[in-house]
Amino acid sequence: MDTFDFAIIGGGIVGVSTAWQMQQQYPDARILLLEKESTLARHQTGRNSGVIHAGVYYPPGSLKADFCKKGAVQTLAFCREHGLPFLQCGKLLVATNEVEYERMAALEQRCELNGILTRRLSHVELKAEEPRINGVGALLVPATGITDYGRITAKMAERFTALGGHIRLGRPVTALRERDDSIQILGGGERFQAKFLIACSGLMADRLAQMTGIDIDFMIVPFRGEYYRLASRHNAIVRRLIYPIPDPDLPFLGVHLTRMIDGSVTVGPNAVLGWKREGYARYNIDPQDIFQMLCFKGFWKVMQANWTTGLSEFKDSLFKHGYLQRVHKYCPGLKISDLRPYPAGIRAQAIKKDGTLVHDFLFAETRRSLHVCNAPSPAATSAMPIGSYLCQKVKARFESQ
């Protein structure tokens, strides 16, 4: 059995950030990062829009508000230090009617409370900024940027191993056994032992928590986010990121136009219920995932409360015309032929037994483990503050012993 001081499960940006920072905090420790895939950043980290979020949407005082704002600064600094690509192009939240304009005012106030600089644009000013975009007004957030989180993850992993860290790929964790002085890990047919474990397992967060005996009151439910890439002739269609004003009752931000770091522009995502936790194709299913969802009371409560939205998302997923109509609200010049295929992503959304969507980051712990239980967007932007938070929790735990 290979023995380590600390083990981290999960090779996404949150897990790699945590491992790298743990190795800096404990330079003489033997630290292991386990990842079930053959490469890092294969799931949420490598399948998102690459946005460096400013922290517009999150309630003041929440972990998301705090971590996102700090993380944006740290992400930009990391990119500058290591020569990684980024662009602070800013974002426009576009209101297309009076209801959305009122919601925009609430977001403006939230930004002020969170210390985020914004500027309100009139219809005329919006047209001057973005001639292809229609709206009654918009909220400009200059701090928003774009990057490549896969490359950031790879650089963090490089720094982790340079400091002496160990990475084991292709090791899916199938069992955890906690003892008084250690925790044993079965991964990819190999056994590992560590004094302490940190699980950053994204779509499998609830299952890893249950392996350590935590009596959780939530389940991870996957929502597939489908994207299209615009035809290359539209690469200069917008100067900034273009977002609709989101529905405050939903955790999703709506279909938006995103400038990508490679120069292309994507449209998306929607939010369609997934029938497989890692099922990126439209018709992927997994009997175990489906059975667990159907047996979970919280799933049915969410479906009952949001069935009309769910049907609308499903319909627009099947028929590209409905998807395009969402974009036409603020960008009427696009055509069906402009929407080209692009890889989908999966959002790991924690839902409680009472049907409540978990909006903030969520953590759980045992005597020998810490678990990141809910870390959807803006987790990539917040990866370094999340890692720092976990390191501080570990340090406090061991200093108290």
C-alpha positions in Angstrom: 0.0 0.0 0.0 1.4 3.4 -1.1 1.3 5.8 1.9 1.0 9.6 1.8 0.5 12.4 4.2 -2.4 13.9 2.1 -4.5 12.7 -0.8 -6.7 14.8 -3.1 -9.3 13.1 -5.3 -10.2 14.9 -8.5 -8.1 16.3 -11.3 -10.3 19.2 -12.2 -9.1 22.8 -11.5 -10.4 22.8 -7.9 -8.6 19.5 -7.1 -5.3 20.5 -8.8 -5.4 24.0 -7.2 -5.9 22.4 -3.8 -3.1 19.9 -4.3 -0.7 22.6 -5.5 -1.5 24.9 -2.5 -1.2 22.0 -0.1 2.2 21.2 -1.4 3.3 24.8 -0.9 1.9 24.8 2.7 3.5 21.4 3.5 6.7 21.3 1.4 8.0 18.2 3.2 4.8 16.3 3.0 4.1 13.5 0.6 0.9 14.5 -1.3 -1.1 12.5 -3.9 -3.5 13.6 -6.5 -5.8 10.9 -7.9 -7.8 11.3 -11.1 -9.9 8.6 -12.7 -9.4 9.9 -16.3 -6.3 9.5 -18.4 -5.8 13.3 -18.5 -6.6 16.2 -16.2 -9.5 18.6 -16.6 -11.7 16.2 -18.6 -15.1 17.2 -17.2 -16.4 20.6 -15.9 -13.0 22.3 -16.1 -12.4 21.4 -19.7 -16.0 21.9 -20.9 -16.9 25.4 -19.8 -17.0 28.7 -21.6 -13.7 29.9 -20.1 -15.2 33.0 -18.5 -13.4 34.7 -15.6 -16.4 35.8 -13.7 -16.5 39.1 -11.7 -19.1 37.9 -9.2 -22.2 39.7 -10.4 -24.9 37.2 -9.4 -23.9 36.0 -5.9 -25.5 37.2 -2.7 -23.3 39.5 -0.6 -21.7 37.5 2.2 -21.9 34.2 0.4 -18.9 32.0 -0.3 -19.4 32.4 -4.1 -19.4 36.2 -3.8 -16.2 36.2 -1.8 -14.3 33.4 -3.6 -15.3 34.6 -7.1 -14.1 38.2 -6.6 -10.8 37.0 -5.1 -10.5 34.3 -7.6 -10.8 36.6 -10.6 -7.9 38.7 -9.3 -5.8 35.6 -8.6 -6.6 34.0 -12.0 -5.5 37.0 -13.9 -2.3 37.2 -11.8 -1.6 33.5 -12.4 -2.1 33.9 -16.2 0.3 36.9 -16.2 2.9 35.2 -14.2 3.0 32.0 -16.3 2.3 33.5 -19.8 -1.1 32.0 -20.2 -3.7 33.5 -22.5 -6.4 35.8 -21.1 -8.4 38.8 -22.2 -10.3 41.2 -19.9 -12.9 42.1 -22.5 -15.8 42.9 -20.1 -19.4 41.7 -20.1 -22.7 43.3 -21.0 -25.9 42.1 -19.3 -28.6 43.1 -21.8 -32.2 43.9 -20.8 -34.6 43.3 -23.7 -37.8 44.5 -21.9 -39.0 46.4 -18.9 -39.2 43.3 -16.6 -35.5 42.5 -17.4 -34.6 46.2 -16.9 -36.0 46.1 -13.4 -34.0 42.9 -12.7 -30.9 44.6 -14.1 -31.3 47.3 -11.5 -31.3 44.6 -8.8 -28.1 43.1 -10.2 -26.5 46.6 -10.3 -27.3 47.0 -6.7 -25.9 43.6 -5.9 -22.7 44.5 -7.7 -22.4 47.6 -5.7 -22.7 45.6 -2.4 -20.1 43.2 -3.7 -17.7 46.0 -4.6 -17.9 45.3 -8.4 -17.5 48.2 -10.7 -20.4 48.5 -13.3 -21.8 51.1 -15.6 -25.4 51.3 -16.8 -25.8 51.8 -20.6 -28.9 53.3 -22.3 -30.3 51.9 -25.5 -28.2 54.4 -27.5 -25.0 53.7 -25.6 -25.6 49.9 -26.0 -25.9 50.3 -29.7 -22.7 52.4 -29.8 -20.8 49.7 -27.8 -22.3 46.7 -29.7 -24.1 47.5 -33.0 -25.3 44.0 -33.5 -27.0 43.8 -30.1 -30.6 45.0 -29.3 -31.9 46.0 -25.9 -33.6 48.7 -23.8 -30.4 49.0 -21.8 -27.5 47.1 -20.4 -25.1 46.8 -17.5 -21.4 46.8 -18.3 -19.1 44.8 -16.1 -15.5 45.6 -17.2 -13.8 43.1 -14.9 -15.1 40.0 -16.6 -12.6 38.2 -18.8 -11.9 35.0 -20.7 -9.1 32.4 -20.4 -8.4 28.7 -20.9 -9.0 26.8 -17.7 -7.6 23.6 -19.1 -4.2 25.2 -19.6 -4.3 26.8 -16.1 -5.0 23.4 -14.6 -2.1 21.9 -16.5 0.3 24.7 -15.3 -0.9 24.2 -11.7 -0.3 20.5 -12.0 3.2 21.2 -13.4 4.0 23.4 -10.4 2.6 20.8 -8.0 4.8 18.0 -9.3 7.8 20.4 -9.5 7.4 20.8 -5.7 7.4 17.1 -5.2 3.7 16.2 -5.6 2.5 12.9 -7.0 -0.2 12.5 -9.7 -1.8 9.2 -10.5 -4.1 9.2 -13.5 -6.5 6.5 -14.5 -7.4 5.7 -10.9 -11.2 5.8 -10.4 -11.9 5.7 -6.6 -14.2 2.8 -5.8 -13.9 2.6 -2.0 -12.9 4.7 1.0 -12.3 3.3 4.5 -11.7 5.8 7.3 -9.8 4.8 10.4 -8.8 6.7 13.6 -5.4 7.6 12.2 -5.7 7.4 8.4 -8.0 6.8 5.5 -7.6 4.0 2.9 -8.4 4.6 -0.7 -9.1 2.0 -3.4 -8.4 3.6 -6.8 -8.0 1.8 -10.1 -7.3 -1.5 -8.4 -4.5 0.0 -6.2 -4.6 0.8 -2.5 -3.4 4.0 -1.1 -3.3 5.3 2.5 -3.2 8.9 3.7 -3.4 10.7 7.0 -6.0 13.1 5.4 -8.2 13.2 2.3 -9.7 16.1 0.3 -12.3 15.1 -2.2 -12.9 17.5 -5.1 -14.9 15.1 -7.2 -17.4 17.3 -9.0 -20.1 15.2 -10.6 -19.4 12.4 -8.1 -19.2 14.5 -5.0 -22.2 13.0 -3.2 -21.0 9.4 -3.8 -17.5 10.1 -2.5 -19.0 11.8 0.6 -21.2 8.7 1.2 -18.2 6.4 0.9 -16.8 8.1 4.1 -20.1 7.6 5.9 -21.4 11.2 5.7 -25.2 11.3 6.0 -25.8 13.8 3.2 -29.1 15.4 2.5 -28.5 16.2 -1.1 -27.8 14.5 -4.5 -25.8 15.7 -7.5 -28.2 16.1 -10.5 -26.5 16.6 -13.9 -27.7 19.3 -16.2 -26.3 19.2 -19.7 -25.3 22.6 -21.2 -25.4 22.5 -24.9 -23.4 25.0 -26.9 -23.0 26.0 -30.6 -20.1 27.8 -32.2 -20.8 30.6 -34.6 -19.6 30.4 -38.1 -16.1 31.9 -38.3 -17.3 35.0 -40.3 -19.0 36.0 -37.0 -15.8 36.0 -34.9 -16.0 39.8 -34.6 -19.8 40.0 -34.1 -19.3 41.3 -30.5 -16.5 43.1 -28.6 -17.6 41.9 -25.2 -19.4 38.9 -23.7 -23.2 39.3 -24.1 -25.4 37.8 -21.4 -29.2 38.0 -21.0 -30.7 39.2 -17.7 -31.2 35.9 -15.8 -34.3 34.7 -14.1 -33.6 35.0 -10.3 -35.6 31.9 -9.6 -33.2 29.7 -11.6 -29.5 28.9 -11.1 -28.7 29.2 -14.8 -27.6 32.3 -16.5 -29.3 31.8 -19.9 -28.0 31.5 -23.4 -25.3 34.0 -24.1 -22.6 35.0 -26.6 -19.2 34.2 -25.4 -15.9 35.3 -27.0 -13.5 32.4 -26.6 -9.8 32.7 -26.0 -9.1 31.0 -29.4 -11.0 33.9 -31.2 -14.2 32.0 -31.9 -17.6 32.9 -30.4 -20.0 30.4 -28.8 -23.7 30.5 -28.1 -25.0 28.8 -25.0 -25.5 27.0 -22.8 -29.0 25.9 -22.2 -29.8 23.6 -19.2 -31.2 20.2 -20.1 -31.7 17.4 -17.5 -29.0 14.8 -18.0 -29.6 11.1 -17.8 -26.0 10.3 -17.2 -23.6 12.2 -15.0 -20.9 12.2 -17.5 -23.1 11.9 -20.6 -22.2 14.7 -23.0 -24.0 13.3 -26.0 -27.7 14.2 -26.3 -28.9 10.6 -25.8 -26.4 9.2 -23.2 -28.1 7.3 -20.4 -26.9 5.4 -17.4 -29.3 3.1 -15.6 -27.6 3.6 -12.2 -27.7 7.4 -12.5 -31.4 7.3 -13.6 -32.4 4.9 -10.9 -30.8 7.0 -8.1 -32.4 10.2 -9.4 -35.9 8.7 -9.6 -35.5 7.4 -6.0 -34.5 10.8 -4.7 -37.4 12.8 -3.3 -35.7 16.1 -4.0 -35.5 15.3 -7.7 -39.3 15.0 -8.0 -39.9 18.2 -6.0 -37.6 20.2 -8.3 -39.2 18.7 -11.4 -42.7 19.5 -10.1 -41.7 23.1 -9.4 -39.9 23.6 -12.7 -41.6 21.3 -15.2 -42.6 24.1 -17.6 -39.0 25.4 -17.7 -37.8 21.8 -18.1 -40.1 21.1 -21.1 -39.0 24.4 -22.7 -35.4 23.5 -22.3 -35.9 20.0 -23.7 -37.9 21.4 -26.7 -35.3 23.9 -27.6 -32.6 21.3 -27.3 -34.4 19.1 -29.9 -35.2 22.0 -32.3 -32.5 24.5 -33.1 -35.0 27.1 -34.1 -36.2 27.5 -30.5 -32.7 27.8 -29.3 -32.0 30.5 -31.8 -35.1 32.4 -30.7 -33.5 32.9 -27.3 -30.5 34.5 -28.9 -32.7 36.6 -31.2 -34.0 38.5 -28.2 -30.8 40.4 -28.1 -29.0 39.4 -31.4 -31.5 39.2 -34.2 -29.0 39.0 -37.1 -28.0 35.3 -36.6 -29.4 32.5 -38.7 -29.9 28.8 -38.2 -26.9 28.1 -40.5 -24.7 30.2 -38.2 -25.0 27.7 -35.4 -22.2 25.1 -35.7 -21.6 22.0 -33.5 -19.7 22.5 -30.3 -19.0 20.1 -27.3 -21.6 20.1 -24.5 -20.8 20.4 -20.8 -22.4 19.1 -17.6 -23.2 21.2 -14.6 -23.1 19.3 -11.3 -26.0 20.8 -9.3 -26.6 19.7 -5.7 -30.3 19.4 -4.8 -31.5 18.8 -1.3 -34.1 16.3 -0.2 -36.7 19.1 0.2 -36.2 20.1 -3.5 -34.0 23.2 -2.7 -31.3 23.9 -5.2 -28.0 24.5 -3.4 -26.8 27.9 -4.7 -23.6 28.4 -2.7 -20.5 26.3 -2.5 -21.1 23.4 -0.1 -18.6 21.5 2.0 -18.8 18.5 4.4 -16.2 16.7 6.6 -15.3 13.8 8.7 -12.4 13.4 11.1 -10.1 12.4 8.3 -11.6 14.0 5.2 -13.0 17.2 3.6 -15.4 17.1 0.7 -16.3 19.8 -1.8 -20.0 18.9 -2.3 -21.3 21.6 -4.5 -19.0 23.6 -6.8 -20.6 24.6 -10.1 -19.9 27.9 -11.7 -18.0 30.0 -10.8 -15.8 27.2 -9.4 -13.2 27.6 -12.1 -12.8 31.3 -11.4 -12.9 30.5 -7.7 -10.5 27.6 -7.8 -7.6 29.2 -6.0 -9.6 30.7 -3.1 -11.4 27.3 -2.7 -8.0 25.6 -2.5 -6.8 28.2 0.0 -10.0 27.7 2.1 -9.5 23.9 2.1 -5.8 24.3 3.1 -6.8 26.5 6.0 -9.3 24.0 7.2 -6.7 21.2 7.1 -4.2 23.4 8.9 -6.7 24.3 11.6 -7.6 20.6 12.0 -4.0 19.5 12.5 -2.9 22.4 14.7 -5.8 21.5 17.1 -4.6 17.9 17.5 
